[in-house]
Amino acid sequence: MDLIEDYKYLLAVHLRDISKRYGVLYYDVLRGKVPAEVQEVYAEGLARVFEYMTLRHGLDLTDTMAIHETIIEIVLTEFIDKSLNTTTLDNTQLLH
């Protein structure tokens, strides 16, 4: 698995867990628009993802942050593409 796909998978699993546990939108978690408890759980999990990327792939914090930013850009691009190409779908479904 390449770096981007590895990180993307780990971030997705973490966000899904938080969404199910706390009933919040993925987007709200990423924006920090969630209660402090949820934000703390997200930060702790993200730190574990960063640690995994360091151990598994030998990345430093700067490299992992660059991958994180790339993933966010990919997710937003996919969301926009799907939103613009799907007229009958409730766009809030794309956030889950």
Backbone as a printed PyTorch tensor [residue, N CA C, xyz], in Angstrom:
tensor([[[  0.8610,  -1.1810,   0.0000],
         [  0.0000,   0.0000,   0.0000],
         [  0.8980,   1.2320,   0.0000]],

        [[  0.5820,   2.1930,  -0.8470],
         [  1.4190,   3.3900,  -0.8850],
         [  1.0760,   4.3260,   0.2760]],

        [[  1.9020,   5.3330,   0.4580],
         [  1.7540,   6.2490,   1.5890],
         [  0.3870,   6.9200,   1.6270]],

        [[ -0.0580,   7.4330,   0.4840],
         [ -1.3200,   8.1660,   0.4340],
         [ -2.4810,   7.2460,   0.7740]],

        [[ -2.5200,   6.0780,   0.1450],
         [ -3.6210,   5.1400,   0.3940],
         [ -3.6050,   4.6300,   1.8300]],

        [[ -2.4390,   4.3780,   2.3620],
         [ -2.2960,   3.9210,   3.7390],
         [ -2.8620,   4.9640,   4.7020]],

        [[ -2.4370,   6.2020,   4.5320],
         [ -2.9040,   7.2820,   5.4070],
         [ -4.3940,   7.5250,   5.2120]],

        [[ -4.8460,   7.5280,   3.9640],
         [ -6.2560,   7.7650,   3.6580],
         [ -7.1320,   6.7350,   4.3610]],

        [[ -6.7240,   5.4790,   4.3060],
         [ -7.4800,   4.4110,   4.9640],
         [ -7.5260,   4.6270,   6.4860]],

        [[ -6.3830,   4.8900,   7.0850],
         [ -6.3360,   5.0810,   8.5390],
         [ -7.1730,   6.2710,   8.9810]],

        [[ -7.0990,   7.3680,   8.2470],
         [ -7.8890,   8.5470,   8.5800],
         [ -9.3760,   8.2500,   8.4310]],

        [[ -9.7510,   7.5360,   7.3720],
         [-11.1580,   7.1950,   7.1500],
         [-11.7030,   6.3190,   8.2710]],

        [[-10.9410,   5.3370,   8.6890],
         [-11.3740,   4.4600,   9.7850],
         [-11.5570,   5.2720,  11.0630]],

        [[-10.6250,   6.1440,  11.3260],
         [-10.6910,   6.9820,  12.5350],
         [-11.9120,   7.9100,  12.4970]],

        [[-12.1450,   8.5590,  11.3670],
         [-13.3000,   9.4550,  11.2390],
         [-14.6230,   8.6860,  11.3370]],

        [[-14.6740,   7.5030,  10.7280],
         [-15.8900,   6.6830,  10.8070],
         [-16.1830,   6.3020,  12.2520]],

        [[-15.1560,   5.9350,  12.9950],
         [-15.3280,   5.5630,  14.3990],
         [-15.8840,   6.7410,  15.2010]],

        [[-15.3290,   7.9060,  15.0080],
         [-15.7930,   9.0950,  15.7280],
         [-17.2250,   9.4380,  15.3330]],

        [[-17.5150,   9.3670,  14.0430],
         [-18.8590,   9.6820,  13.5580],
         [-19.8970,   8.7500,  14.1840]],

        [[-19.5960,   7.4630,  14.1960],
         [-20.5300,   6.4890,  14.7780],
         [-20.6510,   6.6660,  16.2950]],

        [[-19.5430,   6.8870,  16.9430],
         [-19.5450,   6.9850,  18.4010],
         [-20.2520,   8.2440,  18.9040]],

        [[-20.0500,   9.3600,  18.2120],
         [-20.5700,  10.6370,  18.6950],
         [-21.6920,  11.2220,  17.8380]],

        [[-22.0020,  10.5920,  16.7130],
         [-23.0800,  11.0720,  15.8570],
         [-22.8060,  12.4290,  15.2310]],

        [[-21.5680,  12.6370,  14.8010],
         [-21.1850,  13.9050,  14.1820],
         [-20.7680,  13.6670,  12.7320]],

        [[-20.8210,  14.7290,  11.9310],
         [-20.3940,  14.6460,  10.5430],
         [-18.8720,  14.6180,  10.4550]],

        [[-18.3560,  13.8820,   9.4860],
         [-16.9100,  13.8630,   9.2560],
         [-16.3890,  15.2800,   9.0670]],

        [[-17.1010,  16.0420,   8.2600],
         [-16.6790,  17.4020,   7.9410],
         [-16.5630,  18.2620,   9.2030]],

        [[-17.5150,  18.1020,  10.1160],
         [-17.4600,  18.8710,  11.3590],
         [-16.2470,  18.4910,  12.1940]],

        [[-15.8860,  17.2250,  12.1760],
         [-14.6880,  16.7910,  12.9040],
         [-13.4590,  17.4560,  12.3020]],

        [[-13.3520,  17.4160,  10.9820],
         [-12.1830,  18.0080,  10.3240],
         [-12.1030,  19.5170,  10.5300]],

        [[-13.2590,  20.1780,  10.6270],
         [-13.2810,  21.6300,  10.8420],
         [-13.1080,  22.0040,  12.3070]],

        [[-13.1920,  21.0220,  13.1970],
         [-13.0880,  21.3010,  14.6240],
         [-14.3750,  21.8520,  15.2120]],

        [[-15.4880,  21.6510,  14.5280],
         [-16.7930,  22.1590,  14.9700],
         [-17.5490,  21.0810,  15.7340]],

        [[-16.8930,  20.5010,  16.7160],
         [-17.4650,  19.4380,  17.5370],
         [-17.1380,  19.7410,  18.9990]],

        [[-17.8560,  19.0860,  19.9210],
         [-17.5450,  19.3060,  21.3370],
         [-16.0810,  18.9690,  21.6620]],

        [[-15.5990,  19.5510,  22.7200],
         [-14.1930,  19.3910,  23.1170],
         [-13.8100,  17.9170,  23.2800]],

        [[-14.6960,  17.1120,  23.8280],
         [-14.4110,  15.6860,  24.0190],
         [-14.1460,  15.0000,  22.6790]],

        [[-14.9720,  15.3060,  21.6830],
         [-14.8060,  14.7140,  20.3560],
         [-13.5090,  15.2040,  19.7280]],

        [[-13.2290,  16.4780,  19.8640],
         [-11.9880,  17.0380,  19.3050],
         [-10.7690,  16.3870,  19.9470]],

        [[-10.8430,  16.1180,  21.2360],
         [ -9.7310,  15.4640,  21.9300],
         [ -9.5320,  14.0310,  21.4230]],

        [[-10.6240,  13.2990,  21.2360],
         [-10.5430,  11.9320,  20.7120],
         [ -9.9540,  11.9560,  19.3000]],

        [[-10.3910,  12.9140,  18.4910],
         [ -9.8580,  13.0460,  17.1310],
         [ -8.3550,  13.3190,  17.1770]],

        [[ -7.9390,  14.2460,  18.0070],
         [ -6.5170,  14.6060,  18.0990],
         [ -5.6750,  13.4170,  18.5640]],

        [[ -6.1790,  12.6860,  19.5520],
         [ -5.4450,  11.5140,  20.0390],
         [ -5.3160,  10.4530,  18.9500]],

        [[ -6.3940,  10.2070,  18.2280],
         [ -6.3550,   9.2290,  17.1470],
         [ -5.4460,   9.6630,  16.0150]],

        [[ -5.4940,  10.9460,  15.6960],
         [ -4.6360,  11.4700,  14.6430],
         [ -3.1640,  11.3400,  15.0330]],

        [[ -2.8750,  11.5420,  16.3030],
         [ -1.5000,  11.3650,  16.7830],
         [ -1.0550,   9.9100,  16.6020]],

        [[ -1.9690,   8.9630,  16.8360],
         [ -1.6430,   7.5450,  16.6190],
         [ -1.4070,   7.2520,  15.1330]],

        [[ -2.2080,   7.8730,  14.2740],
         [ -2.0180,   7.7010,  12.8330],
         [ -0.6510,   8.2550,  12.4310]],

        [[ -0.3030,   9.4250,  12.9370],
         [  0.9970,  10.0260,  12.6270],
         [  2.1240,   9.1160,  13.1190]],

        [[  1.9750,   8.5740,  14.3270],
         [  2.9980,   7.6780,  14.8830],
         [  3.1500,   6.4300,  14.0070]],

        [[  2.0260,   5.8730,  13.5710],
         [  2.0540,   4.7130,  12.6940],
         [  2.8090,   5.0400,  11.4040]],

        [[  2.5150,   6.1920,  10.8120],
         [  3.1730,   6.5730,   9.5640],
         [  4.6820,   6.7360,   9.7690]],

        [[  5.0670,   7.2250,  10.9330],
         [  6.4880,   7.3620,  11.2490],
         [  7.1450,   5.9920,  11.3610]],

        [[  6.5120,   5.0950,  12.0980],
         [  7.0830,   3.7730,  12.3110],
         [  7.0620,   2.9160,  11.0430]],

        [[  5.9530,   2.9300,  10.3430],
         [  5.7890,   2.0610,   9.1600],
         [  6.5570,   2.5660,   7.9390]],

        [[  6.5310,   3.8820,   7.7430],
         [  7.0970,   4.4370,   6.5200],
         [  8.3280,   5.3150,   6.7450]],

        [[  8.7110,   5.5200,   8.0010],
         [  9.8940,   6.3150,   8.2930],
         [  9.7310,   7.7980,   8.0080]],

        [[  8.4970,   8.2900,   8.1110],
         [  8.2380,   9.7010,   7.8140],
         [  8.4340,  10.5590,   9.0520]],

        [[  8.8130,  11.7990,   8.8300],
         [  8.8340,  12.7410,   9.9390],
         [  7.5060,  13.5030,   9.9560]],

        [[  7.3300,  14.3490,  10.9310],
         [  6.0710,  15.0690,  11.1040],
         [  5.7230,  15.9280,   9.8840]],

        [[  6.7210,  16.5750,   9.3060],
         [  6.4900,  17.4260,   8.1380],
         [  5.9520,  16.6180,   6.9630]],

        [[  6.5400,  15.4540,   6.7260],
         [  6.0730,  14.5930,   5.6290],
         [  4.6480,  14.1000,   5.8800]],

        [[  4.3650,  13.7070,   7.1100],
         [  3.0300,  13.2160,   7.4430],
         [  1.9990,  14.3320,   7.3150]],

        [[  2.3520,  15.5320,   7.7220],
         [  1.4410,  16.6660,   7.5660],
         [  1.1690,  16.9460,   6.0890]],

        [[  2.1620,  16.8210,   5.2610],
         [  1.9770,  17.0250,   3.8210],
         [  1.0140,  15.9820,   3.2590]],

        [[  1.1310,  14.7440,   3.7120],
         [  0.1990,  13.7030,   3.2810],
         [ -1.1950,  14.0080,   3.7790]],

        [[ -1.3140,  14.4540,   5.0250],
         [ -2.6230,  14.8160,   5.5870],
         [ -3.2850,  15.9030,   4.7330]],

        [[ -2.5470,  16.9300,   4.4090],
         [ -3.0860,  18.0150,   3.5920],
         [ -3.4800,  17.5210,   2.2020]],

        [[ -2.7000,  16.6190,   1.6320],
         [ -3.0330,  16.0360,   0.3310],
         [ -4.3450,  15.2630,   0.4010]],

        [[ -4.5170,  14.4960,   1.4610],
         [ -5.7500,  13.7170,   1.6330],
         [ -6.9520,  14.6440,   1.7520]],

        [[ -6.8310,  15.7020,   2.5170],
         [ -7.9360,  16.6500,   2.6660],
         [ -8.2830,  17.2620,   1.3100]],

        [[ -7.2820,  17.6200,   0.5350],
         [ -7.5290,  18.1620,  -0.8110],
         [ -8.2430,  17.1430,  -1.6990]],

        [[ -7.8170,  15.8840,  -1.6290],
         [ -8.4460,  14.8210,  -2.4210],
         [ -9.9020,  14.6520,  -2.0200]],

        [[-10.1540,  14.6120,  -0.7270],
         [-11.5190,  14.4260,  -0.2250],
         [-12.4150,  15.5840,  -0.6670]],

        [[-11.9370,  16.7940,  -0.5390],
         [-12.7380,  17.9480,  -0.9480],
         [-12.9920,  17.9390,  -2.4570]],

        [[-11.9920,  17.5710,  -3.2110],
         [-12.1590,  17.5000,  -4.6680],
         [-13.1940,  16.4420,  -5.0420]],

        [[-13.1130,  15.2770,  -4.4040],
         [-14.0910,  14.2190,  -4.6700],
         [-15.5010,  14.6640,  -4.2910]],

        [[-15.6210,  15.3350,  -3.1580],
         [-16.9230,  15.8230,  -2.7170],
         [-17.5050,  16.8090,  -3.7290]],

        [[-16.6920,  17.7400,  -4.1740],
         [-17.1610,  18.7400,  -5.1360],
         [-17.5500,  18.0740,  -6.4530]],

        [[-16.7130,  17.1550,  -6.9260],
         [-17.0290,  16.4500,  -8.1670],
         [-18.3560,  15.6940,  -8.0500]],

        [[-18.5460,  14.9710,  -6.9690],
         [-19.7830,  14.2110,  -6.7810],
         [-20.9810,  15.1420,  -6.6380]],

        [[-20.8020,  16.2220,  -5.9370],
         [-21.8990,  17.1690,  -5.7440],
         [-22.3370,  17.7930,  -7.0620]],

        [[-21.3900,  18.1340,  -7.8970],
         [-21.7070,  18.7760,  -9.1620],
         [-22.2490,  17.7900, -10.1920]],

        [[-21.9270,  16.5170, -10.0360],
         [-22.3600,  15.5100, -10.9980],
         [-23.5760,  14.7100, -10.5460]],

        [[-24.0870,  14.9730,  -9.3610],
         [-25.2220,  14.2270,  -8.8310],
         [-26.3130,  15.2150,  -8.4420]],

        [[-27.3030,  15.3530,  -9.2730],
         [-28.3470,  16.3380,  -9.0040],
         [-29.4870,  15.7830,  -8.1660]],

        [[-29.6880,  14.4670,  -8.1540],
         [-30.8180,  13.8980,  -7.4170],
         [-30.4440,  13.4380,  -6.0190]],

        [[-29.1840,  13.4270,  -5.7040],
         [-28.7230,  12.9610,  -4.4050],
         [-28.7030,  14.1020,  -3.4020]],

        [[-29.1440,  13.8260,  -2.1950],
         [-29.0410,  14.8000,  -1.1130],
         [-27.5550,  14.9510,  -0.7910]],

        [[-26.9970,  16.1240,  -1.0040],
         [-25.5540,  16.3210,  -0.8650],
         [-25.0230,  16.0670,   0.5460]],

        [[-25.8720,  16.1470,   1.5700],
         [-25.3970,  15.8460,   2.9100],
         [-24.9970,  14.3760,   3.0240]],

        [[-25.5230,  13.5070,   2.1730],
         [-25.1510,  12.0910,   2.2040],
         [-23.6820,  11.9070,   1.8420]],

        [[-23.1300,  12.8090,   1.0870],
         [-21.7330,  12.6920,   0.6900],
         [-20.7840,  12.9700,   1.8410]],

        [[-21.2790,  13.5930,   2.8930],
         [-20.4370,  13.9020,   4.0490],
         [-20.3150,  12.7230,   5.0090]],

        [[-21.0680,  11.6900,   4.8080],
         [-21.0440,  10.5250,   5.6990],
         [-20.3890,   9.3590,   5.0370]]])
